Amino acid sequence: MNTEEFELPRSREANERLHTLIPGGAHTYAKGDDQYPEHLAPVISHGRGAHVWDVDGNRYIEYGSGLRSVSLGHAHPRVVEAARRELDRGSNFVRPSILEVEAAERFLATVPTAEMVKFAKNGSDATTAAVRLARAVTGRARVALCADHPFFSVDDWFIGTTPMAAGIPPTDLTLKFPYGDLKATEELLARHGDDIACLILEPATQTEPPQGYLAGLRDLADRHGCVLIFDEMITGFRWSEAGAQGLYGVVPDLSTFGKALGNGFAVSALAGRRDLMERGGLRHSDDRVFLLSTTHGAETHSLAAAMAVQATYTEEGITARLHALGERLAAGVRAAATAMGVGDHVVVRGRPSNLVFATLDENGQPSQEYRTLFLHRLLAGGVLAPSFVVSSALTEEDIDRTIEAVSEACAVYRKALDAGDPTAWLAGRPVKPVFRRRA
């Protein structure tokens, strides 16, 4: 593929149709065409395994599939078959399906640190339910969330803290604490502890938690009487089948799962201590908590898909495979970047099962312009990679081809650095951050 002549005319036309009918041109902001080089945002026709095809007929090796939700690869046979079996049996009833208890039993066997679970369709509903439950059981209104984590919910308690807060009434009920800094969190609790219902964070990020950090948070939450919530949307399954809590051995009061849980099917989960979760049930004498009540939360085919995902992970050692693939990819990308003289500018970070990359300018600062250049060259090389988050469907050949595309992109990156300005290589406006005040 000639990178200088790489064009996507049918995708460009489809993007125009999308923007005409759908605000933002996508149903998730992170999928928006503003996240890609101008006029080079592929519109997908279909996918299989680790590959996707766009409407222009181009095939790509895909990373970050389904915004990290498709960790087994697209149309995984075992998952698809499990869902297909239920489609002929009905997907939604006026009373619970027997599949609901089977799915709950399977989940709690996979995540044994939790005692009860309730399923939903998306991560935001689960995290907001966790916050609501924490407020109810503590009688406190404030929420303390980790400032270093990019996303928790579409609801006001989180979006009101971002630059996209239009339409949300001002509030001082959400506070922030830095990741990895126990002292700062202790100081926050010392000031507001009697008002803070919960601490909510991703238990791990691009770096491993500092030694003793999660256990320290557990102790702080206990001492100050607040609920500790782990958002395991990303760490769930990618860190271990039982999530980061299973890997690090620190048990939160509540935790939320999604993304990899359904391999692209819509399913999420709120799990945690029985005494807390029961407040959203019928077998207690306290005030009722409207925990989660979703018409489609227990669709049979999605729960069947989730059960198949969990079985596949545990029986086939998927987490270990994700780590092995990520290690091979990270080593290759770093070697390619170093060989082209941009090892200090194209930087791979994160756990091998959850790799991201940074694009730094000549001063070592994050650059949207250089990210645009890098994404353009990867796309032209047949790699669709807003991140380097792997799926288990990748082959060693896929990894090697990706490294070749990275090497080619890094050669152009070096030219732009030497020129001191990447503009000549952008062919349009730079990509934009998701959270910004103006479109």
N, C-alpha and C positions, 0 to 999 in steps of 0.2 A: 504494500500500500504506500503510495507516494504521500508523505506527510504534508507537502506543500499544497497538494491538490485535494486534501481530505475535505469533503463536503457532505452534508446530510440534507439534501433538498426535501425528501419526503418527511423526515423528522421535523424539519423547520416548518413545513406546512401543517403537520399534525400539532405542533406546539402552538401555532396560531389558533387552530380550532380549539385546543384545550383552553387557552386564555380567554377565548370568546365565551365559553360556556362554563368554565370552572374558575372561581377566584384563585389567582396564583398559578393557574395552569397545572395544578397537581393537588392531590388530597393530603399531602404531607409537605410542609415547607422545605424539609431537607431534600425532597425530590424535585424541587423547583428548577427551572432552566437557568435561573440566576446563579445556581451553584456550579454551573459548567461554563466553558468558554462560549462566547456569543455565537449563536446559530449552530453550535456543536453539542447540543443536548440530545442524545439519542432517545427516541420514543420506541419502547420495546414491543416487539411482536410476540416473542415467546422465549422460553428458557428451558434448558435441560441440564441437569448436573451443575457444573461450574460455568456453563456458557449461556449467553443470551444473544438473541438476534434482534436487530432493530428493523424498523419498517423500510429502511433503505437496503436491507439485505446483508448488512455487515454482521459478522460474528465477533463477539468479545469474550475474553476471559473476564469474569466478573468477581469483584471483591465487595465486601460489605453488603452482600446480597440481602434484599428485603430490609434494608436499614439494620443489618445484623441479625435479622430474624431467621433467615434461611441458612442454617448452619450445616445441613446435610446435603445441600444442593437442591436445585429445582426439580419438581416432579419426582421426588424420591419414591421408588416403587413401594416400599413397605408402608410409608405414610399415606400415599395416595390410595393404596388398596384398603387400608383401614378406614379411611374416610368414605371411600366408594361403597363399602359394605353397608354403612349406615344410611347412605342416601336413599336406598330402596326400602328402608325400614321407617322412614319418617325422621324429620330433623328437629321437631319442636312440638311439645305436647302441653296439655293443660295442667299436668302434674309431672313431678320429676321422673326422668327416665332411670332405669336401673343402671344405665351407663354412668350416671352422675356419681353414684356411690363407688362404682368400680374405678372411675377416674380419680376420685378423692383418695381411695385406698392406694392406688398406684403412686400418686403424687407424694403422699405422706410416707410411703415406703422409700421413695427416692430422696426425699428431703426429711429425714427423720428428726431433725431439730424442731420441726413444726408439729403442732398437735391437732390443728384444724385447718381447713382450707376452704376458700370460696372462689369460684371461677367467674371471670368476666371476659370482655372482648378486647379491652385495650389497657395499656399500662396506666394511663392517667386515672381511669376509674379506680384502679386498685390502690394507687398511691394516695389519692384523695380519700378513699375509704379508710385507709390506715390513719391518715391525719385526723379525720372525723372521729374515729374510734378513740384515738389518743386524747383528743379534746374531751370526749364524753367521759372517759374513765378517770381522767385527772381533774376535770372541772376547770381546766386552764385554757386560755385562748391563743397564746402565742405559739408559733412554730419556728424552730431553728433548723435551717437547712444548710447544707454544705455549699459555700460560695464557689467552690472550684469545679462543681459538676454542672454540665451544660443544661440538663433538662430533667424535670421531675413530673410535670403535669400541665395539661392545658387549662387548668382551673385557676381561679383568681389568686389563691394563696401563693402560687408560683409565678404565673405570667405577670402578675402585678409587680414583680421585682425585676423584670426584663425591660429592655428598651421598647418592646412592643406592648406597652401597657395601655394603649388607647382603649377606651370603653370599660376600664376597670376602676372603680372608686378607690381613692387613696386609702392606704391602710398602713398601720405600723405594727401589725400583728405578725409579720414575717421577719425574722432576724436571720443573720448569716454567721457562719463560723468557717475558718479555713481548714482544709484537709491536712491531716498529719500533725496538727498543732494542738496538743492537749491543753497546754497552758492557756491559750487563747479561748478555748471552749470552756475551760473551768472559770475563767474570768467572766465570760458571757453568762454562765449559769449563776455565778455569784451576784451579778447585777440583776438578772431577770428570772432566776431559777424558779421562784414561786409562781411565775406566770407562764413558764414554758411547758407546753404539753408534751413535746417530743423533739428528739434529734433525728433528722432524716438525712441519709447520705448513701452514696454508693460505697460498699465496703472496700472496694479496690478500684483503681483507676489506671492511668497510663504507667503508674509506678506502683510497686508493692507497698502495702501499708507499713509505716515504720514499726520497728519492733515494739510490741506492747501497746500500739496505738488503739486497736479495736478493743482489746481488753480494758484499756484505760477509759474508753468511751462507755463501755458496759458499766464500769465502776461509777463513773460520773452520773450516768442516768439513774443508777440505783440510789446513789446518795442524794440526788436532787428530786427524786420521785417522778421523773419523766420517762416517757416511752422511747425505747431505742428501735428505730425502723431502718432496716437495710433495704435499699432499692436494688434488687438483684436482676433487673431487666436485662442488663448486659452480662453481669458476672454469672448469672444462673446458667448452668451447663457448660459455659465456656471455661470457667475456672475449675469446676468439678460438677458432677451430676447433682450434688447436693448444694451447689452454689459456693460462694466465697465463705459463707458461714460454715459449710462442711469442710472446706479446705483449711481454714484458719482456726477453727474450733472455738469461735466466739458466737454465742447464740443471741440473736436479737429478740425483742419482744414480738415484733411483727416484721414480715418481709414480703416483698412483692416480686413476682416473676412474670415474664412475658417473652417477647422476641423468640429466642430459640425454642421455647416450650412447644410451639405449634409448627415449626419449620415453614412459616409463612401463613398458616391458618390462623384465624383470629381467636386467640385464647390468651388470657392472662390469669394470674392468681394472686390472691391475698392469703397469706398463711401466718400462723403464729400461735401464741399461748392460748390454751383452751379458755382460761378465765377471762381473757380479753375478747376473744372471738365470740364467745357465747353471749356477750352483750348485744351482738347483732342478731341473736336468735330468739327463741321462744321459751327457753327453760331457765329463766331467772326472774327475780322480783324487782329489779332496778328499772329505771326509765329505759325505754326501748331506744336503740340506736339504729337509724336507717343506714345500715352498713353498705350493702350492695344489693340492688334489685334490678336485674337486667333481663329484658324479654329474650335476648339471644345469648345470654351468658353461658347457657348449658346446651347449645346446639350439639346434637349428637356427633356429627361428623368432625367438628373441631376437637371435641373431647377425645374421640377415637384417634384422631391424628396426634394429639398430645401424648396419649398412652403409647402409641407406636414410636414416637420420638424418644420417650424415656426408655423404652425397651431397647431401641437401637443403640442409644448412648451406652447403656450399661452392658449390653451383650457384645458390642463390637468395639468397645474402648474408644469411642469417638473423641472424647476430650483429649486423650493422649495423641490421637492422630492430628487434631487441630494444632496442638503444640508442636508436633514434629514438622508439619507443613509450614507453620509460621516461623519456626527457627530456620528452616531452609531458605524461606523467602527473605527474612530479615538479613541473614548473612549475605545472600546474593545481592540484595539491593545496596547494602553498605559497601560491599566490594566494588560494585559497578560505579557507585557515586564517588568512591575514593579514586578509582582508576581514571575517572574523567575529571578529577580535580574539584569536585563539588561535595566532598564528604562532610564538610562543615555546613553545608547549605541544604542538602536533601537528607533529612534526619528521620530515621525510623524509631518509633517509640512504642512502648507498651508491652504487655504480656504477649508471647508468641501467638496465642489464640485470639488476640484482639489488637492487632497492630494498626497504628495510625502513622501518618508521616507529616513532617513539618517542612515547609518551603521557606527558607530564610534568604534575605537579600545580602548585598555586599557588606552590610554592617551587622549581619547576624540577627536581624529582626524579622519576625514573621511577615510575609509578604503575600497579599492576594494576587499581585501581578505575577510573581514567580509561580504561584500555585496554578494560575491560569495557563501559563506556558507549559508547566509540567503535565497538567491534565490534558491539554491539547495534544501533546506528543504521545502520551499514553493511549489516548483514544485512537489516534492515527496508527498506532502500533497494535491495535486490536485488544487493548486492555481498558476496561471500564472500572476505574478504581478511585472513588472518592475517599477511600481508606485502603489499607492492606489487610482488612479483616477476612480471614480465610474461611472457606467451607470445606467439609471433609470430602466433597466431590472433586476437588482439585487433584490433578495428577502431578507427578514430578515433571512431566513434560510441560504442563501448564505453568508451573513455577519457573522453569528454565526460560520459557518464552516470555514470561513477564519480566524476568531479569534482563533479557535482551531489549525489550521495549524501554525499560528503565534506563539502560545504558545509552540507548539512542536519545532519549529525552534529556539525559544528563549532559550529553555532548552539546546540545543546543543551549542548555542551562549555562554551561561554561562560557559559550559565546556571549550570552546576554550579560553575564557577570563581567566579562572582559570589556564589554561596551559600556558598562555602568548604567544600562537602561534596558529593561526587557520589552519596552513598548513595541519595537519593530517586530517582535515575535508573537504578539498577542492576537492580532487580527480582530480586534474588537475590545469591548469593555472588559475589565477584570471581573472575576467571580466575586460574589458578595457574601458577607456573613449572614446567617439566617436571622439572628436577632439584631435588628437595626430599626431606628425610629421611622425612617422614610423609605418608601419603596425604591 
